[in-house]
Amino acid sequence: MTPEPLTADAFAPYGDVLEATGQSRAINAGLCARFHDRARLDFGPEGQAGISIFQAECRSLPYACDLLERHPDGSQSFIPMSADPFLVIVAEDDAGHPTRPRAFLTNGSQGVSYLRGTWHGVLTPLTGPGLFAVIDRIGDTPNLEEHRLVDPIVIKGTP
């Protein structure tokens, strides 16, 4: 599979693309553009928003993705802390199992916000430092399901 460029329309069934495009409003005496309310965040009735920092090991192409995960109780957002592209792998759900995977490649200035319950691959930066701000659900109940793939999704090349 070759990753697609990450676009808001193509990614909409899985979540939101976080980027500074489209409508904005001026703030800070006109010195800053605010691109307001960019993601459909959902932390459920028992959770709250939390911000964490993740540092992921860089991967290379071709990449064999053998693990997908999802968060049934809340959305999860990944915002790169450097201008480096990363892979975004998602899949639809079929009775509790991931199916019909898709792969996207960010342009280096995009983040993603997965909708609650969206199957997705682990963080897959292609160059360093692999540092991300992560906004997700913090709560007392488990919010992670993992699914090992018998046949890995192999991502070859770039779009």
N, CA and C of each residue as an Amber inpcrd file, in Angstrom:
protein
   477
   0.8470000  -1.1720000   0.0000000   0.0000000   0.0000000   0.0000000
   0.8960000   1.2400000   0.0000000   0.5100000   2.2140000  -0.7870000
   1.2120000   3.4920000  -0.8130000   0.3650000   4.5120000  -0.0460000
   0.9610000   5.2890000   0.8550000   0.1490000   6.2490000   1.6010000
  -0.3570000   7.3740000   0.7090000  -1.5640000   7.8360000   1.0380000
  -2.1600000   8.9740000   0.3620000  -1.7120000  10.2530000   1.0520000
  -1.7070000  11.3800000   0.3340000  -1.5110000  12.6470000   1.0450000
  -2.6580000  12.8380000   2.0390000  -2.3720000  13.3760000   3.1920000
  -3.3870000  13.5970000   4.2100000  -4.2000000  14.8360000   3.8610000
  -5.5090000  14.6370000   3.6210000  -6.4160000  15.7590000   3.3670000
  -7.6090000  15.6420000   4.3120000  -8.2250000  16.7600000   4.6080000
  -9.3650000  16.7760000   5.5190000 -10.5090000  15.9170000   4.9970000
 -10.7960000  15.9850000   3.7100000 -11.9080000  15.2150000   3.1480000
 -11.6520000  13.7130000   3.2220000 -10.4620000  13.2810000   2.8310000
 -10.1500000  11.8490000   2.8390000 -10.1160000  11.2820000   4.2540000
  -9.7080000  12.0860000   5.2250000  -9.5340000  11.6220000   6.5960000
 -10.8060000  11.7680000   7.4480000 -11.8110000  12.4880000   6.9620000
 -13.0020000  12.8170000   7.7520000 -13.6930000  11.6220000   8.4140000
 -13.7830000  10.4330000   7.7860000 -14.4400000   9.3180000   8.4800000
 -13.7030000   8.8530000   9.7360000 -12.4190000   9.2000000   9.8600000
 -11.5920000   8.7240000  10.9650000 -11.3100000   9.8050000  12.0140000
 -11.4650000  11.0560000  11.6100000 -11.1690000  12.1550000  12.5230000
 -10.9350000  13.4470000  11.7680000 -10.0920000  14.2950000  12.3500000
  -9.8550000  15.6300000  11.8050000  -8.3750000  15.8590000  11.5570000
  -8.0810000  16.5930000  10.4850000  -6.7170000  17.0260000  10.2000000
  -6.5100000  18.3540000  10.9080000  -5.4440000  18.4460000  11.6650000
  -5.1340000  19.6630000  12.4050000  -4.0960000  20.4490000  11.6170000
  -4.5290000  21.5660000  11.0380000  -3.6150000  22.3900000  10.2480000
  -4.1300000  23.8190000  10.1860000  -3.2550000  24.7130000   9.8560000
  -3.5750000  26.1420000   9.7900000  -4.0100000  26.4920000   8.3690000
  -5.2260000  26.0530000   8.0170000  -5.7950000  26.3750000   6.7110000
  -7.2460000  26.7850000   6.8970000  -7.8040000  27.4240000   5.8900000
  -9.2060000  27.8210000   5.9440000  -9.4130000  29.0770000   6.7600000
 -10.6310000  29.2190000   7.2810000 -11.0270000  30.4140000   8.0250000
 -10.2090000  30.5820000   9.3030000  -9.8400000  31.8000000   9.5780000
  -9.1740000  32.1300000  10.8440000  -9.6940000  33.4910000  11.2960000
  -9.3560000  33.8520000  12.5220000  -9.6860000  35.1930000  12.9890000
  -8.4560000  35.7810000  13.6510000  -8.3220000  37.0700000  13.5250000
  -7.1540000  37.7620000  14.0750000  -7.3190000  37.9260000  15.5850000
  -6.2290000  37.6440000  16.3100000  -6.1820000  37.8620000  17.7540000
  -4.8500000  38.5220000  18.0960000  -4.6300000  38.8220000  19.3450000
  -3.3810000  39.4400000  19.8010000  -3.0470000  40.6940000  19.0110000
  -4.0020000  41.6250000  19.0020000  -3.8390000  42.9030000  18.3000000
  -3.5150000  42.7090000  16.8210000  -4.0880000  41.6570000  16.2320000
  -3.9000000  41.4110000  14.8070000  -2.5970000  40.7310000  14.4420000
  -1.8160000  40.2950000  15.4290000  -0.5100000  39.6960000  15.1620000
  -0.5310000  38.1710000  15.1300000  -1.7310000  37.5920000  15.2830000
  -1.8340000  36.1380000  15.3270000  -3.1520000  35.7190000  14.6780000
  -3.0990000  34.6520000  13.8860000  -4.3130000  34.0860000  13.2910000
  -4.7320000  32.8780000  14.1100000  -5.9930000  32.8770000  14.5380000
  -6.5140000  31.7450000  15.3070000  -7.3930000  30.8940000  14.3920000
  -6.9940000  29.6470000  14.2020000  -7.7680000  28.6590000  13.4630000
  -8.5240000  27.8760000  14.5390000  -9.7490000  28.2660000  14.7730000
 -10.5100000  27.9130000  15.9670000 -11.1970000  26.5510000  15.8680000
 -11.1920000  25.8080000  16.9640000 -11.9880000  24.6050000  17.1710000
 -11.8150000  23.6140000  16.0240000 -10.6080000  23.0950000  15.8610000
 -10.2390000  22.2870000  14.7050000 -10.5570000  20.8020000  14.8200000
 -10.9840000  20.3040000  15.9870000 -11.2000000  18.8650000  16.1360000
 -12.4610000  18.5760000  16.9350000 -13.0540000  17.4260000  16.6360000
 -14.2260000  16.9370000  17.3660000 -13.7390000  16.1270000  18.5680000
 -13.3580000  16.8200000  19.6380000 -12.8310000  16.1480000  20.8220000
 -13.9670000  15.5360000  21.6260000 -13.6990000  14.3690000  22.2030000
 -14.7200000  13.6210000  22.9320000 -14.0170000  12.8210000  24.0230000
 -14.2870000  13.1380000  25.2730000 -13.6260000  12.4610000  26.3850000
 -14.5970000  11.6470000  27.2270000 -15.8380000  11.5140000  26.7700000
 -16.8220000  10.7180000  27.4710000 -17.2230000  11.3330000  28.8020000
 -18.2670000  10.7720000  29.4330000 -18.7620000  11.3500000  30.6780000
 -17.8390000  11.1330000  31.8760000 -16.9560000  10.1460000  31.8070000
 -16.0970000   9.8180000  32.9450000 -14.6630000  10.3130000  32.7760000
 -14.3590000  11.0000000  31.6870000 -12.9800000  11.4050000  31.4300000
 -12.8150000  12.9070000  31.3770000 -11.5690000  13.3040000  31.2710000
 -11.2320000  14.7140000  31.0920000 -10.0800000  14.7990000  30.1080000
  -9.8830000  15.9750000  29.5470000  -8.7960000  16.1870000  28.5990000
  -7.4620000  16.2050000  29.3350000  -6.4810000  15.5850000  28.7230000
  -5.1240000  15.6260000  29.2430000  -4.1570000  15.8940000  28.1040000
  -3.0480000  16.5400000  28.4020000  -2.0040000  16.7760000  27.4060000
  -0.7600000  16.0400000  27.8690000  -0.2370000  15.1890000  26.9950000
   0.9750000  14.4260000  27.2680000   1.9770000  14.6900000  26.1570000
   3.2090000  14.3290000  26.3820000   4.2600000  14.3980000  25.3610000
   4.7080000  12.9670000  25.0830000   4.7210000  12.5870000  23.8120000
   5.1860000  11.2650000  23.4010000   6.4650000  11.4440000  22.5900000
   7.4160000  10.5460000  22.7540000   8.5950000  10.5080000  21.8980000
   8.6690000   9.1240000  21.2730000   8.4100000   9.0630000  19.9710000
   8.3180000   7.8050000  19.2400000   9.5770000   7.5550000  18.4210000
   9.9600000   6.2880000  18.3290000  11.1030000   5.9170000  17.5060000
  10.7600000   6.1050000  16.0400000  11.7220000   6.6050000  15.2850000
  11.5220000   6.8050000  13.8530000  11.5170000   5.4580000  13.1430000
  10.7300000   5.3820000  12.1030000  10.6190000   4.1730000  11.2780000
  11.0460000   4.5390000   9.8690000  11.1840000   3.5330000   9.0380000
  11.5410000   3.7800000   7.6410000  10.6090000   2.9690000   6.7440000
  10.5610000   3.3730000   5.4890000   9.7550000   2.6740000   4.4950000
  10.6250000   1.6780000   3.7440000  10.1260000   0.5350000   3.3750000
   8.7750000   0.0650000   3.6690000   8.6050000  -0.2200000   5.1600000
   7.3760000  -0.0340000   5.6280000   7.0420000  -0.2200000   7.0360000
   5.9310000  -1.2570000   7.1430000   6.1190000  -2.2440000   8.0010000
   5.1120000  -3.2840000   8.2190000   4.3770000  -2.9950000   9.5300000
   3.1380000  -2.5910000   9.4190000   2.2990000  -2.2900000  10.5800000
   1.5870000  -3.5700000  11.0050000   1.8980000  -4.0640000  12.2060000
   1.2790000  -5.2990000  12.6750000   0.4120000  -5.0950000  13.9200000
   0.1900000  -3.8450000  14.3050000  -0.6160000  -3.5530000  15.4890000
  -1.4780000  -2.3250000  15.2370000  -2.7820000  -2.4840000  15.4480000
  -3.6990000  -1.3510000  15.4280000  -4.3260000  -1.2510000  16.8070000
  -4.7030000  -0.0330000  17.1690000  -5.3350000   0.1890000  18.4590000
  -6.4690000   1.1740000  18.2820000  -7.3210000   1.2210000  19.3110000
  -8.3810000   2.2260000  19.3280000  -8.6940000   2.5660000  20.7750000
  -9.3910000   3.6800000  20.9350000  -9.7160000   4.2030000  22.2530000
 -11.2360000   4.3500000  22.3230000 -11.9270000   3.3820000  22.9650000
 -13.3870000   3.3720000  22.9490000 -14.0440000   4.4730000  23.7820000
 -13.2960000   5.0720000  24.7030000 -13.9050000   6.0550000  25.5940000
 -13.5120000   7.4980000  25.3110000 -12.7490000   7.7490000  24.2460000
 -12.3810000   9.1300000  23.9720000 -11.5610000   9.2970000  22.7130000
 -11.5810000  10.4910000  22.1920000 -10.7770000  10.8420000  21.0240000
  -9.3110000  10.9680000  21.4250000  -8.4320000  11.0360000  20.4180000
  -6.9990000  11.1840000  20.6730000  -6.3860000  12.0150000  19.5470000
  -5.6170000  13.0360000  19.9320000  -5.0090000  13.9460000  18.9580000
  -3.4930000  13.8990000  19.0550000  -2.8340000  13.9260000  17.8900000
  -1.3790000  13.9380000  17.8040000  -0.9330000  15.1880000  17.0660000
  -0.1320000  16.0000000  17.7210000   0.3670000  17.2380000  17.1320000
   1.8830000  17.1740000  17.1470000   2.5230000  17.1090000  15.9610000
   3.9840000  17.0150000  15.9430000   4.6240000  18.2820000  16.5030000
   5.7100000  18.1060000  17.2270000   6.4270000  19.2450000  17.8070000
   7.6430000  19.6040000  16.9630000   7.7030000  19.0710000  15.7530000
   8.7120000  19.4410000  14.7600000   8.0340000  19.3500000  13.3980000
   8.6330000  19.9290000  12.4020000   8.0220000  19.9740000  11.0700000
   8.4420000  18.7610000  10.2460000   8.1590000  17.5600000  10.7680000
   8.5560000  16.3230000  10.0970000   7.3310000  15.4850000   9.7590000
   7.2670000  14.9490000   8.5360000   6.1390000  14.1000000   8.1560000
   6.0890000  12.8200000   9.0000000   4.8730000  12.3000000   9.1530000
   4.7030000  10.9930000   9.7920000   3.5680000  10.2480000   9.1100000
   3.5910000   8.9220000   9.2390000   2.5440000   8.0860000   8.6680000
   1.3360000   8.0650000   9.5890000   0.1630000   8.0220000   8.9950000
  -1.0950000   7.8880000   9.7200000  -1.8050000   6.6850000   9.1030000
  -1.9960000   5.6490000   9.8870000  -2.6410000   4.4250000   9.4100000
  -3.9500000   4.2630000  10.1760000  -5.0410000   4.0730000   9.4440000
  -6.3700000   3.9390000  10.0490000  -7.0940000   2.7670000   9.4000000
  -8.1570000   2.3220000  10.0610000  -8.9780000   1.2550000   9.4990000
 -10.4050000   1.4330000   9.9830000 -11.3300000   0.9120000   9.2060000
 -12.7350000   0.8900000   9.6070000 -12.9390000  -0.2410000  10.6000000
 -14.0740000  -0.2160000  11.2810000 -14.4120000  -1.2670000  12.2320000
 -15.4450000  -2.2110000  11.6290000 -15.2220000  -3.5160000  11.8300000
 -16.1800000  -4.5290000  11.4070000 -16.3840000  -5.4840000  12.5780000
 -17.4320000  -5.2400000  13.3410000 -17.7830000  -6.0890000  14.4890000
 -16.6150000  -6.2450000  15.4630000 -15.9420000  -5.1340000  15.7460000
 -14.8590000  -5.1560000  16.7210000 -13.4890000  -5.4850000  16.1650000
 -13.3760000  -5.6050000  14.8410000 -12.0940000  -5.9060000  14.2070000
 -11.7940000  -4.8630000  13.1390000 -10.5270000  -4.4310000  13.0360000
 -10.1850000  -3.4580000  11.9940000 -10.2420000  -4.0920000  10.6070000
 -10.6920000  -3.2950000   9.6420000 -10.7880000  -3.7590000   8.2670000
 -10.5910000  -2.5790000   7.3150000 -10.2790000  -2.8500000   6.0810000
 -10.0900000  -1.8520000   5.0190000  -9.1460000  -0.7280000   5.4610000
  -7.9010000  -1.0590000   5.7110000  -6.9510000  -0.0330000   6.1680000
  -6.6390000   0.9960000   5.0880000  -6.2840000   2.1730000   5.5640000
  -5.7980000   3.2490000   4.6940000  -4.5780000   3.8510000   5.3570000
  -3.6850000   4.3600000   4.5440000  -2.4900000   5.0160000   5.0600000
  -2.4000000   6.4080000   4.4530000  -1.9990000   7.3650000   5.3030000
  -1.8420000   8.7510000   4.8870000  -0.4490000   9.2120000   5.2930000
   0.0650000  10.1880000   4.5860000   1.3390000  10.8100000   4.9270000
   1.0900000  12.2870000   5.1730000   1.4650000  12.7590000   6.3660000
   1.3080000  14.1810000   6.6590000   2.3510000  14.9810000   5.8820000
   2.1310000  16.2690000   5.7940000   3.0720000  17.1190000   5.0650000
   4.1170000  17.7590000   5.9790000   4.1300000  17.3940000   7.2370000
   5.0970000  17.9510000   8.1770000   4.5320000  19.0650000   9.0350000
   3.4290000  19.6710000   8.5860000   2.8230000  20.7330000   9.3990000
   1.3970000  20.3730000   9.7990000   1.0360000  19.1130000   9.6750000
  -0.3000000  18.6580000  10.0200000  -0.2560000  17.7380000  11.2340000
  -1.3000000  17.8040000  12.0340000  -1.5380000  16.8260000  13.0810000
  -2.8360000  16.1170000  12.7630000  -3.1970000  15.1390000  13.5830000
  -4.4550000  14.4290000  13.3940000  -5.1650000  14.2880000  14.7310000
  -6.4820000  14.2060000  14.6500000  -7.3000000  13.9200000  15.8210000
  -8.2250000  12.7780000  15.4580000  -8.0180000  11.6160000  16.0780000
  -8.8340000  10.4360000  15.8110000 -10.1530000  10.5280000  16.5790000
 -11.2350000  10.1760000  15.9210000 -12.5210000  10.0900000  16.5900000
 -12.5080000   8.9290000  17.5780000 -13.3440000   9.0020000  18.5830000
 -13.4920000   7.9160000  19.5510000 -13.7510000   6.6020000  18.7940000
 -13.0140000   5.5510000  19.1550000 -13.2370000   4.2340000  18.5710000
 -12.5830000   3.9860000  17.2290000 -11.8150000   4.9220000  16.6890000
 -11.1730000   4.7420000  15.3880000  -9.9350000   3.8600000  15.5210000
  -9.8890000   2.7750000  14.7480000  -8.6940000   1.9400000  14.6980000
  -7.5750000   2.7350000  14.0370000  -6.3900000   2.7190000  14.6500000
  -5.2540000   3.4430000  14.0750000  -3.9440000   2.7590000  14.4330000
  -2.9340000   3.0350000  13.6140000  -1.6030000   2.5280000  13.8950000
  -0.9370000   3.3330000  14.9940000   0.1800000   2.8260000  15.4440000
   0.9550000   3.5390000  16.4570000   1.6580000   4.7210000  15.8020000
   2.1840000   5.6170000  16.6210000   2.9200000   6.7730000  16.0850000
   4.0580000   6.2820000  15.2010000   4.1290000   6.8360000  14.0020000
   5.1020000   6.3680000  13.0280000   5.8230000   7.5390000  12.3630000
   6.6960000   8.2280000  13.1150000   7.4740000   9.2920000  12.4780000
   8.4920000   8.6850000  11.5130000   8.7420000   9.3830000  10.4180000
   9.7070000   8.8980000   9.4230000  11.0680000   9.5550000   9.5860000
  11.1220000  10.6820000  10.2820000  12.3890000  11.3450000  10.6040000
  12.2760000  11.8830000  12.0250000  13.4050000  12.2140000  12.6230000
  13.4310000  12.6550000  14.0160000  12.9330000  14.0580000  14.1890000
  12.6520000  14.4040000  15.4300000  12.9050000  13.6710000  16.6670000
  11.7620000  12.7750000  17.1320000  10.6360000  12.7490000  16.4220000
   9.5170000  11.9010000  16.8280000   8.8050000  12.3890000  18.0720000
   8.7960000  13.6970000  18.2680000   8.2110000  14.2980000  19.4620000
   6.8200000  14.8500000  19.1350000   5.8140000  14.4620000  19.9510000
   4.4300000  14.8380000  19.7040000   3.7610000  15.3080000  20.9880000
   2.9220000  16.3300000  20.8670000   1.9820000  16.6640000  21.9290000
   0.7350000  15.8240000  21.6670000   0.2210000  15.1940000  22.7130000
  -0.9240000  14.3090000  22.5720000  -2.0290000  14.7930000  23.5130000
  -3.2120000  14.9770000  22.9480000  -4.3760000  15.3700000  23.7290000
  -5.3260000  14.1890000  23.7090000  -5.5850000  13.6270000  24.8850000
  -6.4950000  12.4920000  24.9350000  -7.1860000  12.3920000  26.2750000
  -7.9800000  11.3570000  26.4240000  -8.8070000  11.1480000  27.6010000
  -7.9660000  10.6450000  28.7660000  -8.1340000  11.2920000  29.9000000
  -7.5330000  10.8540000  31.1520000  -8.6920000  10.4400000  32.0460000
  -8.6310000   9.2280000  32.5860000  -9.7100000   8.7450000  33.4470000
  -9.3110000   7.4660000  34.1490000 -10.1830000   6.9740000  34.9940000
  -9.8980000   5.7850000  35.7930000 -10.1760000   4.4780000  35.0680000
 -10.9330000   4.5110000  33.9890000 -11.2660000   3.2810000  33.2800000
 -10.3210000   3.0790000  32.0940000 -10.1110000   1.8300000  31.6900000
  -9.2290000   1.5710000  30.5400000  -9.7930000   2.2010000  29.2710000
  -8.9170000   2.6810000  28.4250000  -9.3510000   3.3280000  27.1870000
  -8.4720000   2.8810000  26.0260000  -8.1080000   1.6110000  26.0070000
  -7.2240000   1.1070000  24.9520000  -7.6190000  -0.3130000  24.5910000
  -7.8290000  -0.5420000  23.2950000  -7.9830000  -1.8870000  22.7450000
  -6.9060000  -2.0490000  21.6920000  -6.2070000  -3.1650000  21.7070000
  -5.1730000  -3.4500000  20.7120000  -5.5800000  -4.6630000  19.8850000
  -5.1870000  -4.6340000  18.6150000  -5.4620000  -5.7490000  17.7120000
  -4.1930000  -6.0560000  16.9120000  -3.6240000  -7.2340000  17.1600000
  -2.4630000  -7.6930000  16.3890000  -2.9340000  -8.2070000  15.0390000
  -2.2480000  -7.8170000  13.9840000  -2.6130000  -8.2280000  12.6310000
  -1.8260000  -9.4710000  12.2360000  -2.5200000 -10.4960000  11.7820000
  -1.8590000 -11.7040000  11.2940000  -1.0740000 -11.3720000  10.0290000
  -1.7010000 -10.5900000   9.1560000  -1.0520000 -10.1250000   7.9240000
  -0.7800000  -8.6340000   8.0660000   0.4720000  -8.2490000   8.3240000
   0.7760000  -6.8260000   8.4990000   0.3900000  -5.9850000   7.2780000
   0.0890000  -4.7360000   7.5320000  -0.1330000  -3.7580000   6.4680000
   1.2290000  -3.2310000   6.0720000   1.6400000  -3.4220000   4.8490000
   2.9650000  -2.9760000   4.4060000   2.8060000  -1.6790000   3.6290000
   3.4620000  -0.6470000   4.1450000   3.4280000   0.6810000   3.5310000
   4.7190000   0.8400000   2.7360000   4.5700000   1.0510000   1.4260000
   5.7190000   1.1670000   0.5350000   5.7550000   2.5710000  -0.0450000
   6.9230000   3.1740000  -0.0590000   7.1000000   4.4420000  -0.7460000
   6.2400000   5.5650000  -0.2270000   6.2890000   6.6730000  -0.9210000
   5.5110000   7.8550000  -0.5640000   4.6510000   8.2490000  -1.7540000
   3.5960000   9.0350000  -1.5030000   2.6730000   9.3860000  -2.6110000
   3.3520000  10.1950000  -3.6900000
